[in-house]
Amino acid sequence: MTIGTELVEALRSFAAVEKDIVAAGQRADNDIAVELVRVRRELVLEFASLGKALEQDPLLKAHPDKMTEGTRLFSAFRSANSINQANWPAIRVRDEREAYRGASMPVVDRSRAFWGWVDRELGFRR
């Protein structure tokens, strides 16, 4: 059994935007704030789309234990990201880049946990 096309597409799309937000956070120019606002908006939409795809995937519906674990990891990732965005407005990121990178580590850790599960349990590698 494999995951459905909708979930595959949602994972691909999410991974692409996540890559963009990481790149935006590492920029060294003063336009970082504008770019970060743009990709943060995209990421919020991607979190919603991926959450829906996880909940509706036939494989996960057929294996509630996997669904529970996956949604728990995804929710932890989403929460860590939301807290980070609330604590780090784009202007603050621009002005305190090194501190922002350190403060982003909980998001990085939750991302790794989620994507590790996706790889292990769903056979999808970003």
Secondary structure, DSSP 8 states (H G I E B T S, - for coil): ----HHHHHHHHHHHHHHHHHHHHHT--STTHHHHHHHHHHHHHHHHHHHHHHHHH-HHHHH-HHHHHHHHHHHHHHHHHHHHHHHHS-HHHHHH-HHHHHHHTHHHHHHHHHHHHHIIIII----
